[in-house]
Amino acid sequence: MTGMTKTSNQGPTVPLWRVALWGGIAALLALPAIAMAFTREVAWGPEDFAFAAILLVGAGALFELAAWKVRDLTGRLVLAAVLIGAVLLVWADGAVGVF
Protein backbone atom coordinates (compact mmCIF):
# COMPACT_ATOMS: atom_id res chain seq x y z
CA MET A 1 0.00 0.00 0.00
CA THR A 2 2.97 2.29 0.05
CA GLY A 3 2.73 2.95 -3.69
CA MET A 4 -0.84 4.19 -3.53
CA THR A 5 -0.46 7.77 -2.40
CA LYS A 6 -1.87 11.08 -3.50
CA THR A 7 1.00 13.45 -4.06
CA SER A 8 1.00 17.13 -3.27
CA ASN A 9 3.49 19.83 -4.18
CA GLN A 10 3.06 21.57 -0.85
CA GLY A 11 2.95 18.89 1.79
CA PRO A 12 3.12 15.25 2.77
CA THR A 13 1.46 12.55 0.72
CA VAL A 14 -1.95 11.19 1.68
CA PRO A 15 -2.66 7.47 1.14
CA LEU A 16 -5.48 6.95 -1.36
CA TRP A 17 -7.25 4.52 0.97
CA ARG A 18 -7.66 7.34 3.51
CA VAL A 19 -9.14 9.65 0.88
CA ALA A 20 -11.49 6.86 -0.25
CA LEU A 21 -12.46 6.00 3.33
CA TRP A 22 -13.39 9.50 4.46
CA GLY A 23 -14.83 10.47 1.07
CA GLY A 24 -17.04 7.38 1.14
CA ILE A 25 -18.22 8.18 4.65
CA ALA A 26 -19.06 11.74 3.62
CA ALA A 27 -20.93 10.46 0.55
CA LEU A 28 -22.91 7.98 2.64
CA LEU A 29 -23.92 10.76 5.02
CA ALA A 30 -24.90 13.05 2.14
CA LEU A 31 -27.05 10.49 0.28
CA PRO A 32 -30.10 10.65 2.59
CA ALA A 33 -30.02 14.46 2.56
CA ILE A 34 -29.97 14.45 -1.23
CA ALA A 35 -32.72 11.82 -1.39
CA MET A 36 -34.92 13.88 0.95
CA ALA A 37 -34.91 16.67 -1.63
CA PHE A 38 -36.41 14.37 -4.29
CA THR A 39 -38.74 11.99 -2.47
CA ARG A 40 -40.93 11.77 0.59
CA GLU A 41 -39.89 8.15 1.12
CA VAL A 42 -36.76 9.28 2.95
CA ALA A 43 -37.59 11.25 6.07
CA TRP A 44 -34.54 11.51 8.27
CA GLY A 45 -34.43 13.78 11.28
CA PRO A 46 -31.40 15.26 13.02
CA GLU A 47 -31.17 12.25 15.33
CA ASP A 48 -30.93 9.91 12.33
CA PHE A 49 -28.07 11.91 10.85
CA ALA A 50 -26.34 12.02 14.24
CA PHE A 51 -26.70 8.23 14.66
CA ALA A 52 -25.34 7.58 11.16
CA ALA A 53 -22.47 10.03 11.65
CA ILE A 54 -21.44 8.50 14.98
CA LEU A 55 -21.65 4.98 13.55
CA LEU A 56 -19.76 5.69 10.32
CA VAL A 57 -17.14 8.05 11.73
CA GLY A 58 -16.57 5.68 14.65
CA ALA A 59 -16.03 2.77 12.27
CA GLY A 60 -13.73 4.90 10.13
CA ALA A 61 -11.72 5.94 13.17
CA LEU A 62 -11.46 2.32 14.34
CA PHE A 63 -10.22 1.31 10.90
CA GLU A 64 -7.64 4.11 10.94
CA LEU A 65 -6.35 3.03 14.35
CA ALA A 66 -6.21 -0.64 13.45
CA ALA A 67 -4.70 -0.02 10.00
CA TRP A 68 -1.91 1.84 11.73
CA LYS A 69 -0.86 -1.46 13.31
CA VAL A 70 -1.88 -3.88 10.54
CA ARG A 71 0.44 -3.25 7.60
CA ASP A 72 -0.37 -6.07 5.15
CA LEU A 73 -3.15 -5.78 2.59
CA THR A 74 -4.86 -9.04 3.58
CA GLY A 75 -5.11 -7.99 7.20
CA ARG A 76 -6.54 -4.61 6.26
CA LEU A 77 -9.11 -6.22 3.95
CA VAL A 78 -10.21 -8.62 6.70
CA LEU A 79 -10.41 -5.71 9.12
CA ALA A 80 -12.48 -3.70 6.66
CA ALA A 81 -14.84 -6.63 6.06
CA VAL A 82 -15.38 -7.14 9.79
CA LEU A 83 -16.05 -3.44 10.37
CA ILE A 84 -18.42 -3.19 7.39
CA GLY A 85 -20.31 -6.24 8.66
CA ALA A 86 -20.58 -4.74 12.14
CA VAL A 87 -21.78 -1.40 10.77
CA LEU A 88 -24.40 -3.10 8.59
CA LEU A 89 -25.58 -5.19 11.53
CA VAL A 90 -25.98 -2.15 13.80
CA TRP A 91 -27.58 -0.14 10.97
CA ALA A 92 -30.12 -2.89 10.23
CA ASP A 93 -30.99 -3.21 13.90
CA GLY A 94 -31.39 0.55 14.22
CA ALA A 95 -33.50 0.78 11.08
CA VAL A 96 -35.99 -2.03 11.59
CA GLY A 97 -35.13 -3.68 14.90
CA VAL A 98 -33.85 -6.99 13.60
CA PHE A 99 -32.78 -8.13 17.06
NORWO-V235425 format. One record per helix or strand. SS is the DSSP state (H for helix, E for strand). FROM is the first residue (numbers start at 1). LEN is the number of residues. Records with the same first field share a line. If there is no record, write none. Layout:
SS: FROM-LEN + FROM-LEN
//
This chain:
E: 5-2 + 14-2
H: 16-23 + 46-24 + 73-24
//
